[in-house]
């Protein structure tokens, strides 16, 4: 399944040493909450950039896996 804009943003921020320095030993739920605030307050330009990248990832995924259909499993 290709990543959406939020997943790409989160992955980039987790690779950012300045961001990681703010949360050196934090649990993932704490980091995700902090990132969700950053995402919510991000500028339109930042969000559009990640939307563009997500669309690119979607197209690449479609080329690599042309028969892929998302089928969530019921628990």
N, C-alpha and C positions, 0 to 999 in steps of 0.2 A: 504494500500500500504506500503510495507516495506521501511525503510529508506535507503538511499544510503550513501556512505562513507562521502560525504560532510555534509549531515544532521547530521550524528553521530558526526563528528568533531565539527560542530557548537554547537550542544547540550552540548558536553563535555566542550567546551570553555566557554559557557554561565554559566556553573556551577562552573567554576574556579574563586575563589574569587580574585586572583591576576589580572586576565584579567578584571573582572567586575570593579575592583578598578580604572582601567585606563579609563573607560567609565561610570562613575557613573550615569549620567543623559542623556546619549546619546540616540538618536532615533535609532530604529532598522536598518534603512538603513545605518547609520554611522557604527554601530557595524558590520553589514554584510560586508561592504566594508573593514573594518579592518581585519575581519576574512578571507575574500577572499585573501588578501595579505599574511596572515600567511599560508593559505592552499597552495597557489601557491609556496611559498618558503619552504614549509615543506620538510623534507628529504624523500627519497624513502622509508625508513623503516617506517616512520610515516604513509605515505599514504598506504603502504601495510598492516599495522595493521588495519587501518580503512576499507580497502577493504575486509579484512578477516572478520571483524566484520559485515560489510554490507552483506556479503555472508551468514553468520550465521543467521542474522536477516531475510534474504530472505528465508532460509530453514525453520526457525521457522514459518514464515508467511505461507509458503506453507503447513506445517503440520496443523496449526490451521485453515486455510481457503483453503481447497483443491480445491474448485470450483471457487475461486476468479479469475476474469479476469479484468484487468485494462481497463476501458471504459471511456475515458475523455468526458465530456459533452461539446457540442458546445454552445457557448454563442450567 
